[in-house]
Amino acid sequence: MNPVQHAILQFTLLVGLVFALAWLFMAILIGIKPRASKQFVAANGLMVLGVVLGGLREPASSYLYYHVADWALLSGFALMHRGLLHLVDADKPPLLHSALPLLLAVLVTAPFAPSPSSYTLMALALYGTAAWYVFTAFMDGMRGLDANLFSKAARMAVSAPFLVMGLALVARTLQVLGNSIFQVPRAQSGEDPLYFLWAMVGFLLLANIALATLATGRLLMRIRSLAEMDYLTGCLNRRSLEQRMKLELDRHQRGGEPLACVFFDLDHFKAINDEYGHEAGDAALKHTVRLIEDLLRSMDALGRYGGEEFVVLMPNTQLKGAVDAANRMRLALTRAKLEFQGRVIPLTASFGAAVLGPQEPLDSLVRRADAAMYEAKRLGRNRVEADTSLGADAKN
């Protein structure tokens, strides 16, 4: 082994060990996508094993330095692809489907002992199968990253190492195939393992950096989401709801679009807690949020205002539209009975609707919707009342 090969192998060991430990740390201590992180630990270990064994190849035939090295590399590529699917929450094919290219490569190469006559077959199986895994990872990464959360440039940055490695593997596959067709002697065909060592070191370094950046970014988004969401129901908490109100107020003031607010409160909620227990009350709140969210538009915002009180913010909606929407929510809640521990708990709610007036502050809008809700309570509950203090214009 020449000094350059030795230095590259040492660097490969260092890169693989550092990232394997980093993914292990993220899986066990931080809890960042534990399943994906553990697969990246194994992928780095197998790839380093394959690179090191391949770099130690000697002219003498050896299953360890040829077959085992190639299979370890392919297993690492397969696990890298599988881990990426878990990381981006993409649809995952059955495990056997993911392992099928690896199994085919093993079945094709295993019967042949390492020798000059079988080197071409082994190289084609290695580079071709690895290219399939890498290109599939690239495409799944681009599809799996939510375009609403990640720009195209960000998605490309994460997936770029897989694309570049895939192109290098395809080029190498074509080179090996061409050398075989034109019978280029192996000494002249670039079969030096140094070529593949450089490619693998670069891929390990860049792919791990990209995946670790993605994993960290998703963790930060998760932390931010938890800070914005109500811990029990999953809708916006009051602080986030008020921030959303300010954004909608700015939009209203710039463009003049109407802004409606629906305030609702579960009827007899204390009685539910007293009769069925607080766990039933929690189930009622979560059940309510699930039902209401299914009826809202993407532009609407549902937030828990406090206790069993909720607010729905409805941009570009007049009072009549808000009342109609509130009635749909009320009917859905009445018809969908809550089953809890074998018992059916009837749920109803009282709704109040209001629309933002000219130069009106947000707290005034919420107070008027709240007052309309209490009027619905006074008139018998399980109904919708509208605040008409702005006059007939608000009803349109």
C-alpha positions in Angstrom: 0.0 0.0 0.0 1.4 3.4 -1.0 1.5 6.3 1.4 -1.4 8.1 -0.3 -3.7 5.0 0.0 -2.7 4.7 3.6 -3.5 8.3 4.4 -6.9 8.1 2.6 -7.8 4.9 4.6 -6.9 6.6 7.8 -9.0 9.6 6.9 -11.9 7.3 5.9 -11.7 5.6 9.3 -11.7 9.0 11.0 -14.7 10.3 9.0 -16.7 7.1 9.4 -16.0 6.9 13.2 -16.8 10.5 13.9 -20.1 10.4 12.0 -21.1 7.0 13.4 -20.6 8.4 16.9 -22.4 11.6 16.0 -25.5 9.6 14.8 -25.3 7.4 17.8 -25.3 10.5 20.0 -28.3 11.9 18.1 -30.2 8.6 18.3 -29.7 7.8 22.0 -29.1 11.0 23.9 -30.9 13.6 21.8 -33.6 11.4 20.2 -33.4 12.9 16.7 -35.2 10.4 14.5 -33.7 7.4 16.4 -34.5 4.8 13.7 -33.0 6.9 10.9 -30.0 7.8 13.1 -29.3 4.1 14.0 -29.4 3.2 10.4 -26.9 5.9 9.6 -24.6 4.5 12.3 -24.7 1.1 10.7 -24.3 2.6 7.2 -21.2 4.5 8.2 -19.7 1.4 9.8 -20.4 -0.8 6.9 -19.1 1.7 4.3 -15.9 2.3 6.3 -15.4 -1.5 6.5 -15.9 -1.9 2.8 -13.6 0.9 1.9 -10.9 -0.3 4.2 -11.1 -3.9 3.1 -11.2 -2.8 -0.6 -8.1 -0.6 0.0 -6.2 -3.6 1.4 -6.7 -5.7 -1.8 -3.7 -7.5 -3.0 -3.1 -9.3 -6.2 -3.9 -12.6 -4.5 -7.5 -13.6 -4.6 -9.4 -13.1 -1.4 -13.1 -13.3 -0.6 -12.6 -11.0 2.3 -11.0 -8.1 0.3 -13.3 -8.5 -2.7 -16.7 -10.0 -2.0 -17.1 -9.1 1.7 -15.8 -5.6 1.0 -18.2 -5.0 -1.9 -21.2 -6.5 0.1 -20.4 -4.3 3.1 -20.3 -1.2 0.8 -23.6 -2.1 -0.8 -25.2 -2.8 2.6 -24.0 0.7 3.7 -25.6 2.3 0.6 -28.9 0.4 1.3 -29.0 1.5 4.9 -28.2 5.1 3.9 -31.1 5.1 1.6 -33.4 3.5 4.1 -32.3 6.0 6.8 -33.0 8.9 4.5 -36.6 7.6 4.0 -37.1 7.6 7.8 -35.5 11.0 8.1 -37.8 12.8 5.7 -40.9 10.7 6.7 -41.3 9.4 3.2 -43.3 6.3 2.3 -41.1 3.3 2.9 -41.3 0.2 0.7 -41.1 -3.2 2.4 -37.7 -4.1 3.7 -37.3 -6.9 1.3 -37.9 -4.5 -1.6 -35.2 -2.2 -0.4 -32.8 -5.2 0.1 -33.5 -6.8 -3.3 -30.8 -5.1 -5.3 -28.2 -6.0 -2.7 -29.5 -9.6 -2.6 -29.3 -9.8 -6.4 -25.7 -8.5 -6.4 -24.7 -11.1 -3.8 -26.4 -13.9 -5.8 -24.6 -12.8 -9.0 -21.1 -12.5 -7.5 -21.0 -15.1 -4.8 -20.5 -18.1 -7.1 -17.4 -16.6 -8.6 -14.0 -16.7 -6.8 -12.1 -13.4 -7.0 -9.8 -13.6 -10.1 -8.9 -11.5 -13.1 -11.7 -13.3 -15.1 -14.4 -12.3 -12.6 -13.2 -8.7 -11.7 -15.4 -7.1 -14.4 -18.5 -8.9 -13.2 -17.8 -8.0 -9.6 -17.1 -4.3 -10.5 -20.3 -4.0 -12.5 -22.4 -5.5 -9.7 -20.8 -3.2 -7.2 -20.9 0.1 -9.1 -24.3 -0.6 -10.8 -26.1 -1.6 -7.6 -24.5 1.3 -5.6 -25.6 3.7 -8.3 -29.2 2.4 -8.1 -29.2 3.0 -4.3 -27.7 6.4 -4.6 -29.9 7.7 -7.3 -33.0 6.3 -5.6 -31.9 8.1 -2.4 -31.5 11.3 -4.4 -35.0 11.1 -5.9 -36.6 10.1 -2.6 -34.9 12.9 -0.8 -36.1 15.5 -3.3 -39.7 14.1 -3.1 -39.7 13.5 0.6 -38.7 17.0 1.7 -41.7 19.2 2.1 -41.6 21.9 -0.6 -43.6 24.2 1.8 -40.8 24.0 4.4 -37.7 23.6 2.3 -36.8 25.7 -0.8 -35.7 23.9 -3.9 -32.1 25.0 -3.3 -32.2 23.5 0.2 -33.6 20.2 -1.1 -31.0 20.1 -3.7 -28.2 20.9 -1.2 -29.3 17.9 0.9 -29.6 15.6 -2.1 -26.6 16.8 -4.1 -24.0 14.4 -2.6 -26.2 11.5 -3.7 -26.6 12.9 -7.2 -22.8 13.5 -7.6 -21.9 10.1 -6.2 -24.6 8.5 -8.5 -23.1 10.2 -11.5 -19.6 9.0 -10.5 -20.8 5.5 -10.1 -22.6 5.5 -13.4 -19.4 6.8 -15.1 -17.4 4.1 -13.4 -19.9 1.4 -14.4 -19.7 2.6 -18.1 -15.9 2.7 -17.9 -15.6 -0.9 -16.6 -18.1 -2.0 -19.2 -16.2 -0.3 -22.0 -12.9 -1.7 -20.8 -14.4 -5.2 -20.9 -15.9 -4.7 -24.4 -12.7 -3.3 -25.8 -10.6 -5.7 -23.8 -8.4 -3.0 -22.1 -5.9 -4.7 -19.9 -6.7 -4.3 -16.2 -3.4 -2.5 -15.5 -4.5 0.2 -18.0 -8.2 0.4 -17.1 -8.0 2.4 -13.9 -8.8 -0.5 -11.5 -6.7 1.2 -8.9 -8.7 1.2 -5.6 -7.5 4.8 -5.1 -10.2 6.0 -7.5 -13.0 4.6 -5.4 -11.4 5.6 -2.1 -11.4 9.3 -3.1 -15.1 9.0 -4.2 -16.2 7.2 -1.1 -14.4 9.6 1.3 -16.0 12.6 -0.4 -19.4 10.9 -0.3 -19.2 9.9 3.3 -18.2 13.4 4.3 -20.7 15.4 2.3 -23.6 13.0 2.7 -23.3 12.9 6.4 -22.9 16.6 6.7 -26.1 17.1 4.6 -28.1 14.5 6.5 -26.9 15.8 9.9 -27.9 19.3 8.9 -31.3 18.1 7.8 -31.8 16.1 11.0 -30.8 19.1 13.1 -33.0 21.4 11.1 -36.0 19.1 11.5 -35.3 19.0 15.3 -35.3 22.8 15.5 -38.6 22.9 13.5 -40.1 20.3 15.8 -39.0 22.3 18.9 -40.5 25.5 17.3 -43.7 23.6 16.5 -44.0 22.3 20.1 -43.6 25.8 21.4 -46.4 27.0 19.1 -48.8 24.2 19.7 -51.1 23.4 22.6 -49.6 20.5 24.4 -52.9 18.5 24.7 -54.8 19.1 21.5 -52.2 20.0 19.0 -53.8 23.2 17.8 -52.2 26.6 18.2 -51.7 27.7 21.8 -52.9 31.2 22.9 -49.5 32.8 22.4 -49.2 31.5 18.8 -52.8 32.3 18.1 -52.3 36.0 19.1 -49.2 36.1 16.9 -51.2 34.8 14.0 -53.9 37.4 14.7 -51.3 40.2 14.4 -50.2 38.8 11.0 -53.8 38.7 9.8 -54.4 42.2 11.1 -51.4 43.5 9.1 -52.8 41.7 6.0 -56.2 43.2 6.7 -54.8 46.7 7.0 -52.8 46.4 3.8 -55.4 44.9 1.6 -58.7 45.5 3.2 -59.8 41.9 3.2 -62.4 41.0 5.8 -61.3 39.1 8.9 -63.8 37.0 10.9 -63.4 35.4 14.3 -65.4 32.5 15.7 -65.3 31.9 19.4 -66.7 28.6 20.8 -66.9 26.9 24.1 -67.8 23.3 24.9 -71.2 23.0 26.7 -71.3 21.5 30.2 -67.6 20.7 30.1 -67.4 20.7 33.9 -70.1 18.1 34.1 -68.1 15.9 31.7 -65.1 16.1 33.9 -67.2 15.4 37.0 -69.1 12.5 35.6 -66.6 10.8 33.4 -63.3 12.0 34.8 -60.6 14.4 33.6 -59.2 11.9 31.1 -62.6 12.0 29.4 -62.4 15.8 29.4 -59.0 15.7 27.7 -60.4 13.2 25.2 -63.3 15.6 24.5 -60.9 18.5 23.8 -58.8 16.4 21.4 -61.9 15.0 19.7 -63.2 18.5 19.2 -60.0 19.8 17.7 -59.8 16.9 15.3 -63.3 17.5 14.1 -63.0 21.2 13.7 -59.6 21.1 11.9 -61.1 18.8 9.2 -63.7 21.5 8.4 -61.3 24.5 8.2 -59.6 25.9 5.1 -55.8 26.0 4.9 -55.8 29.7 5.5 -57.9 29.4 8.8 -56.3 29.1 12.2 -57.6 27.2 15.2 -56.3 27.9 18.6 -57.1 27.0 22.2 -57.8 30.2 24.0 -58.1 28.7 27.5 -59.7 25.7 29.2 -62.5 24.5 26.9 -62.6 27.7 24.9 -61.3 27.9 21.3 -60.9 30.6 18.7 -61.1 30.1 14.9 -59.5 32.9 12.9 -61.0 33.1 9.3 -59.3 35.5 6.9 -61.1 36.8 3.9 -64.5 35.9 5.5 -67.5 38.1 6.0 -69.9 37.6 9.0 -72.4 35.4 7.1 -69.6 33.1 6.0 -68.3 32.8 9.5 -71.8 32.0 10.8 -72.2 29.3 8.2 -68.8 27.8 9.0 -69.7 27.9 12.7 -72.9 26.0 12.1 -71.0 23.3 10.2 -68.7 23.0 13.1 -71.6 22.8 15.6 -73.4 20.1 13.5 -70.3 18.0 13.1 -69.6 18.1 16.8 -73.2 17.2 17.7 -73.4 14.3 15.2 -69.9 12.8 16.0 -70.4 11.1 19.4 -67.3 10.7 21.5 -66.7 7.1 22.7 -64.6 6.9 25.8 -63.9 3.6 27.7 -67.0 2.0 26.3 -69.3 4.9 27.0 -70.7 7.5 24.6 -70.3 11.1 25.7 -72.5 13.6 23.8 -70.8 16.8 23.0 -72.2 20.2 22.0 -70.7 23.7 21.8 -71.9 27.3 21.7 -70.5 29.5 19.0 -70.1 33.3 18.6 -69.0 35.0 15.4 -67.8 38.5 14.7 -66.0 40.4 11.9 -63.3 42.9 12.3 -64.4 46.5 12.0 -62.5 49.5 10.6 -59.6 50.5 12.8 -60.8 48.0 15.4 -58.1 46.4 17.7 -57.9 42.6 17.8 -58.8 42.3 21.4 -62.1 44.1 20.7 -62.9 41.6 17.9 -62.3 38.6 20.2 -64.4 40.2 23.0 -67.3 40.7 20.6 -67.1 37.1 19.4 -66.8 36.0 23.0 -69.9 38.0 23.9 -71.8 36.5 21.0 -70.8 33.0 22.3 -72.2 33.8 25.8 -75.4 35.0 24.2 -75.6 31.6 22.5 -75.1 30.0 26.0 -77.9 32.2 27.4 -80.3 31.2 24.7 -80.0 27.5 25.4 -76.5 26.4 24.2 -75.6 24.3 21.1 -76.3 27.2 18.8 -74.5 30.0 16.8 -75.0 33.7 17.5 -73.5 36.6 15.5 -72.3 40.0 16.7 -74.1 42.5 14.6 -72.8 45.7 16.3 -71.1 46.8 13.1 -74.4 47.0 11.2 -75.7 45.4 8.1 -72.4 45.7 6.2 -70.8 43.1 8.3 -73.3 40.5 7.3 -72.5 40.5 3.6 
